[in-house]
Amino acid sequence: MIAAIGMNMKIAIDARFLGPEGTGIGKYIEKLLENLQNLDSENEYVVILRRTNFNLFNQKAKNFKKIMADSSWYTLKEQVLLPAVLSKIRPDLVHFPHFNVPLLYPGKFVLTVHDITKSEFKNIASTTHSKPIFLLKHTGYEFVLNQAVARAKKILVPSNYVKNKLLENFDLENDKVMVTYEAADDIYSKSGSKKISKARKRELLQKYKIKEPFIIYVGNAYAYKNLSLVFEALRFLDEKVYFVHAAVRNQFVDRLIDKAKEIGVVDSYINTGFIPNDDLAEILPLSQAFVFPSLSEGFGLPGIEAMAAGCPVIASNIPVFKEVYGSAALFFDPRDPKELAKKIQSITNDENLTGWQSGLKMELRKKGLKQVKKYSWKKMAQQTFRVYEAV
């Protein structure tokens, strides 16, 4: 337990992203709240939630309470409702875990910027809107992001890569931006330390209609995720390998299926829909590798979770992955499907698909399990708490 410094504060945390719907940001908020409750018993915390996730947060500490601000993200309503809610709370400090800070909120706040992918890849940004609507929304995004970054007292980021990008693109002092690395959920580490029974393996593969041998990717199908490269790579493999994609079926997945048909590998693509963490932690080590071909990320949490589960990771050689994964992954040029095919082949050929007995796959598994120990949600929460106190 960390003792608070000086007078107690009232800290509001915008937790409207909490839960599976909030994807990576939702997981970040979940772990921040979980660990803050164990770390700080002195300051008062007010957790702001929506109607749909209000019951997902059950406070365990007496100094935490929750209130509702039922507004979706990126809407005009949140720009009006949140300042009104915060004026009633009268916090000493607010933590906004994403860039969508209300323009009309005049108080002191810290900000988490998970990535600036939308700025980097605005020409291929994922959208279902027409070009005029997309350009209008993108202009709004840039304006709100600029305002949030300029007004924040401190900015938290998940990697040095994101910190350097912010320093390059905004007029910021170095000490205004602090790196707080993310980490894998314990459920993946528990899975990585045990063997799955044949019966349980058969049950999982049947449940999600997965065929072996397979490689896996978990996450959305936005353009910058570069998943079509995996389809291109499948054509260069000596033997058939299935590409399992764990994600909810949507317009982006439909576009991906169309691409697979165009390339001629649709029969090798398996979309499982959403897979809960309990099942995913057991499915990951059954795969030949977790493939992460993304062109841009802020941290790359799915790869760390795969490593924790004992699954080899093959990742694009972008700077953030090299920073976060170190020597525990196989890297490839995300523009070269033949190179990705060679990396996949090096694992599938390594042991003739029989298990963990071989050299390369065992080496990657050991390195991955070691790499994930460098990261801790508890440490992230401790660093975040110190930022609250400093501000």
Secondary structure, DSSP 8 states (H G I E B T S, - for coil): -----SS--EEEEE-TT-SGGGHHHHHHHHHHHHHHHHH-SSSEEEEEE-TTTGGG----STTEEEEE----TTSHHHHHHHHHHHHHH--SEEEESSS---TT--S-EEEE----HHHHTTTS---SS-HHHHHHHHHHHHHHHHHHHHH-SEEEESSHHHHHHHHHHS---GGGEEE------HHHHHHHTS---HHHHHHHHHHTT--SSEEEEES---GGG-THHHHHHHTT-SS--EEEEES---HHHHHHHHHHHHHT-GGGEEE-----HHHHHHHGGGSSEEEE--S--SS-HHHHHHHHTT--EEEE--HHHHHHHTTSSEEE-TT-HHHHHHHHHHHHTTTTT--S-SHHHHHHHHHHHHHGGG--HHHHHHHHHHHHHH-
